[in-house]
């Protein structure tokens, strides 16, 4: 009886903490803080696992997939190698291609390598007409963005993990053509850093995660100093099945996750999501994001199998968008 009361008390405390976090997030939505940064392609979620859970992923992500969110989660992998390939069909004919590999070095931690490429599609360039109006200069060929990074993560003990990324990020938006006919290249390259921590408690797989992403000096372009989209995220996750069946199968879980985001580019946001895993073979996901002008709810599914002794996972997610068509994401994850 005492154990049941303690469990109910802890669950009530967790729900109360979640409600307080939601209230704090909604209290900030009136802050007018938008369009403060450049290279915002780094803010787009590229993992269908994360997006399927409403991007509430900073306390959940593990292996190579965590590199793009909380790099500390990369240390939480049992296989020797973990590889992930992601594709995102973004809005306005923009496509994201990403890949990452993580190598488990056991007591020495884990190292990873990641690549992200953004194809902005066909964009027509324009220039000012001295007689008034604009001149259509036709399609711009040298337009795109990329990120290439190295990651290191390590388990400090069985509960605490740390990790960090060093990434070279770049963006090319074509050439600027002035009225006098002179042109300048509208491109930039910068070194950015990410740092994350993750802590797993002894209570029902209750996890905390924190990460700061896109830490960098300013970019000077056309005599204007621009910041990268610096983001600080705090997240928590818990397995709700532990409240009803402490001895349930390890491959079965019902995870509730919440993330609170603070950025230099927009007002505070709150993400929440759930994931139900069944016997390590099927995963169903759903999520919701607050304080978004275009995005709201999302859903996803994952299928796991074993091929030639290696684990293979296929994931898909759909995110509803206002005005634009919905966003589709798909990934292939391999562990060996």
N, C-alpha and C positions, 0 to 999 in steps of 0.2 A: 504494500500500500504506500509506504514512504517513497519507494523508488518511482511509483507511478506519479505521485504528487510532484516529485523533483523533476520528472520529465515534463509534466504539464507546465510547471513553473518556468523551466528553461525555454519551452516552446513559446509560452506567453511573452517571455522577455525578448525572444528573437522577433516575434511578430510586432511587438511594441517598438523595437529598434528600427524595423523596416518601415513602419508607419511614420516614425519621426523623420527618417531619411527622406521619405516621399514628401512629407510636409515641408522639409527644408528645401528640397528641390523645387517644389511648386512656388515657394515664397520668393525664389530668385528669378522666375521666368519673366518678370517685368523689366529686368535690367537690359538696357539697350546696348549690346556689345556684339556687333557683327562686322564682318569684312575687315578684320584687323590683321590678317596674315596672308602669306603667299604660299605657293606649293601645297595647296589644300587637297591635292590628290591623295595625300597621305592619310586623310581622314576617312576615306572610303573603306569600309570593311570588305575584305576579300575572301573570308572564310565562310562557307555555307553553314558550318557548325555554329560559329559565333553569330552570324546573321539570323539563323533560324531561331536562336534564343534571344533575339532582340539586342544583340551585341553585349549582353550581360555575361562577359566571358573572362574577365580579368582574374577571377578566383577559380575558374573552371579549366581553362586551356592548358594542355600538356603537349609535350613533344615538340616537333618542328612547327606545328600550327601555332603554338604560343609565341613564337618569335615575333609575329606581327601584332601582338597585343601586350602580354606581360611576359617578358623573356625569362623570368624566373621559373615559369612552368615547364620550360624545356628540360630542366633537371629531373622532372617527374616522368621518366620513361623507363620501361623495363627491358625493351628490346635494345639490341646493339646499335641499330640504325633505324631512323624514322624519316620517311620522305613524304612530302605533301606537294601536290600540284593543284593550283586553284585557277578557276576562270570565272570572271564576273562580267555579265552583260549589263553594263551600266546604262544610264539614261543618255539620250541625245547621241546615239551611235558611238558611245565611248566604251572601250573594252579594256579590262584589266587582266593581265596574265601574271601569275606569281608562282614561285616555287621555293621550297626550302628543304634542307636536309640537316638532320641532327645526328651526332655521333656520341654515343654513350661511352664515357671513359671510366665508368665505375667510380672509384674513390677520388678520381681526379676531376670529376664533374662532367660536363657535356659541352661540346662546341657545335656551332651551327653556321650555316651559310644560307643567305636568302637573296632572292632576286625578284624585283617587281618592275613590270613594264606597262605603260599606259599608252594606248592608241586612241588619240582624240578624233579619229575619223577624218573626213574631208572638211577642211575649213578654208573659206575664201578670204583672202587678204584685201584690205582696202587702204586707200591713202587719200589725203585731202586734195581736192581739185582747186587750183588757184582761182578759177573762175566761179567757184562755189560748188558745194555738194561734195560727193565722194567719187573716187575712181575704183572700180572693181579690178583688182590685180590678179584675179584667178586663184586657183587652189594653192595653198601654202604647203610645201612638202616637208619642211624641217620642223614639224610640230610633234611633241610627245613629252613623256616624263619617265623617270626611272628611279629605282633605289636598289643599291647593292650593299649588303651588310654582313658583318661577322658578329657572332653571338657566343657568349660564354655564360654558363649557368652552373650552379653547384648546390648540392644539398649540404647545409651546415650541420644538420642533424636529421632525424627521421621526420621532423615536423616543419623545419624552416628551410626555405630555399631563396637564393638570390640569383639575379642574372642581369646582363646588360648587352646592348647592341651598340655597335659603331657602324654607321651607315653613310655612304656617299649618295646624296640625293641630287637630282638634276631635273631641270625642266627647260624645254625650248618652245617658245611661242612664236617662232618665225622672226622676220625682220620688221623694224619700224621704218617706214618711209616718210620723210618730211617733205614739205612744200618745195624746198629748194633742191629736191632730188637726192639728198643724202640719205643713207640708210645706216641703221645700227642693229646689231643682233639683240634680240630680246630673249636671252637665255641666262641661266644661272646654275651654279653648282655649289653645293655646300656639304660640310661634314656635320652630321647630326647624331645625337646620342639618346639612347633609351635606357632606363634603369627600372628594375622591378623587384619586388619581394613577394613571397607567398608563405602563409603560415597555416598549417592544418592542426586543429585542436583535437582533443581526445573525445569530443562530444559529437556523436552522430555525423562524423565526417564534415564538421563545420569548418569552413575555410575562409581565410581573409586573403585578399590580394591588393597590392598597390603598385602603380607604375607611373612614371613620368616619361612622356614621349616627345620627340622632336626638340630636344634641348640643343640650342645652337646660337651662334652670334647672328646679328642681323645681316641681311643681304642689301647691298646698295645698288639700286637700279634707277637710272635717270635721275640721280642725285637724291633719291628718296630711299630712306631706310625701311626695309620690310622685315617682318618677323616670320619665322616658320610657325606652324600651328601648334604651339606648345600646349600639351594636354596633361592634366593630372587626374588619375582615375583611382577610386577606391571601390573595391567589390567584396561581396560575401556570397557564399553558397553553402547549402546544406542538403543532405539526403533525407527527405521526408519519410522514406520507407523505414528508416532506423527507429522511428517513433512507434511503429506498429509491429515490426519484425526485425529484431536486432541481428538475427542469424540468417538473413536472406542471402540469396546467391550473390557472389561478388559481381557477376555480370549483369545483375538487375539493380536498378536504382531509379529514384524519382527525385531529380535535383531541382531545387529552387535557387535562382541566382539573381542578385541585384547589383547594379553598378551605379555610382554617382560620379559624374564627369564635371571637371572645372577646366575651362579653356580660356586662352587669350583671344579667341576668335568668335565666341558666342556665349550667351548666358548659360547658366548651369543646366545640366540635363540629367535625366534619370532613366536607366534602362533596366528592364526586368524580363526574365525568361525562365522557362522550365524545359527539362529534358527527361524523357522516360526511356530507359534502356531495358530491354528484355533479353535475358540470357546471353548478353554479349553479341546478339545477332541483329537486333533491330533497335533503332533509336528514333523517337518521335519528339519534335521540338516545336516550341511556340514562344513568341516574345512580343514585347511592346516597348516603344521608345517615346518619351515625353519631350515637349518643347522642340518639336521638329516641324518645319513648315511644309515638308513634303512627305516624310516617312512617318509610319505609325506602327502597324502590326506586321509580323512576319511569321513564317512557319517553315519547317523543314523535316527531312527524313534522312536517315542513314542506314546503310546495310553493311554488315560485317560478314566476312567469310575467311576461311583458311585455304590458301592455295600453295601447294608444294611446301607445306610447313611454315609458310609466311602469312602474316595477317594482312588482309586486304579490305579496305573500307571505301565505300562510295557514298558521298553526301550531296544533298541537293537542298536548296532553300529558295523561297519566294518572298520578296518584300514588296508590300503594297506601296505605291507612290501616287501622290496627287498630281494631277495635270499630265504627268508622263506615264508611260506604260510601266508595269511592274518590273522589278529587277530580279533576274535569275542568276543563281550561283551554283557551281558544281565543283566538286573536288575529288581527287583520288589520293588516298593515304595508304602507304605501305610500310610495314614494320618487319624487319628481318635481322 
